[in-house]
Structures are given as structure tokens and as C-alpha cells.
Amino acid sequence: QVQLVESGGGLVQAGGSLRLSCAASGFTLDYYGLGWFRQAPGKERESVAAIRRGGSTYYADSVKGRFTISRDNAKNTVYLQMNSLKPEDTAVYYCAAGTIVYAYNWSASNTYNYWGQGTQVTVSS
């Protein structure tokens, strides 16, 4: 069974850090581009970051310089290191895997074939 399972969310004060993990089972992440998205209450889901098979990374302007996406193919896991967190980063964070992820489409939800169930990140002011 194909699954992506996020972990690492929680409550943190503004300025703090969290590292989200997304572990895959039932398939190998080596052959996929990977993305992180988030959805705040009452808002549409938005792209956060992505990493291609070859390691190229992309970030939303709102998180550039604060978040870092990385992947460990040996562990079949993708990470999102989030530093200098702000209250506006509060959302449910989702990881996703897609077979065709490029610079022109990484931020589109329909680029991705598989999605995790999400993990809550809450940043208090």
C-alpha cells in the first residue's frame, strides 16, 4: 500500500524551529519529486517547497531563507526544516510525491500523485 506519513508537527513559539518528516512506504522516493504544501484554516492550500530527483530545490517567497527541504533516499524520507517560524506559518502541512516535478510545475497540486494526511504546525505569537 502506497503511503506518505508526515510527523514532527506541533506547537512552537514565534522564532522557533521545527523539522517535519515525511516517510514513504509501498514505493521508493528515489524516482519522485517531492513537495511540501500547507493549508491554513479558511485558506486555500499553498505550495511551500519542492525538491527534484536530482536535488534542485524550489521555495515559496514567503518561506525562502527560513525553510529548507531535503531528502534522504536511503531512508525513503523527505524533510522540511523550518526556522524563524512566524504565526502566519500556522497550518496543516502536507507532503506529496510526483513523477514529473520541474521548475514550471512544482507549485501546482496536480503535479503530485501521492499525498500524506498532514501534520499540524501551530506558531504562537
N, C-alpha and C positions, 0 to 999 in steps of 0.2 A: 504494500500500500504506500503510495506516494504521500509524504508528509513533510511540512516545514513547521517547526515548533520554535517560537520565539521565547526568550527568557531574559531576565535582567532588568525588567522594568521596576518602577517603584516610585516612592515619594522622595524628593530631594529639594533642598533649598536653592534659591537662585544663586548662580555662580558655581554650583556644584557640578559633579560629573556622574555619568552612568555609562556602563557598557552593555549594550544589548547583544545577545547572541541569537543566531537562528540556525538550528541544526536540521539537516535533511535526512530523511530515511526513505528507502524504497527507490532512490535514484541517486546518481552521482552528480555532484555540483560542478565537477570539472568541466562539463560540457555546456554550462549555462552562464549567462549573465545574471547578476543578482542585484536586486534593488531593495531599498527601504522607502516606505511610504508612511504617511501619518494622517490621522483624521481626528480633528478636534470636534467637540460637541457642536452641532449646528452648522458645521462647515463641511465642505467637500474634501474628499481625500486628496492629498497633495504629495508630490514626489519629494523625496529628501536627498537621496544619494543612490548611486549605482556603481557597480564595478563590472567590467567586462571580463571575459575569459582570460584575456591577455594581461589584465591588471589595470587598464585605463580606468580612471575614476571620474565621476561627474557629481556635482553638488548643486543643490538649490542655492540661490543667492542668500537666502535667509540663514543658512547654516554654514556657509563657506567660511573656513578658518576656525570653526568651532567643532565641527563633526568630522570624523574620519571613518570611511568604510574600508574594510579589509576582508580578506578571505583566507581560509586555511583549508585547502582541498584535501589534505591528509585527514583532517577531522571532519570533513564534509560540513563545514560551518562558515557562516558569514557573520561579521561583527559590525557594530556601529558604535564607535567611541564618541560620546557626547560630552563636551566640555563647555564651561561657561554657560550653563543652562539658564534659560530665561523662562518666565511664566508663560510666555507665548509658545514655548515648545511643548506645553502640556497637550497630550493627545494619546490616542492608541496608535502604536507603531506596528506596522506590518512588514514582513519581509516577503520577497517574491523572487521567482526564478523564471527566466525566459531564455529561449534558444537563440533568439536573434535580438541582441541588445547592441545598439550603436549610439553614437553621439546624437543622432537626429531623433531617436525614439525612446531614449532611456526614461524620460519622464512621463510617458504615457502608460496608463494602467493596462491597456490592452496589449502591450508588448509582452506581458508576462503570462506564463502558462499556469504556474502554481503559486499559491498564496498560503501564508500562515494564518493563524487565528488571531494574532495580535497580542501585544502586551502594553499595559497602561503605563504611561510616564506622566507623573504629576510634579510640576515645579512650583513650589510655593515662594511667594514674594517676601 
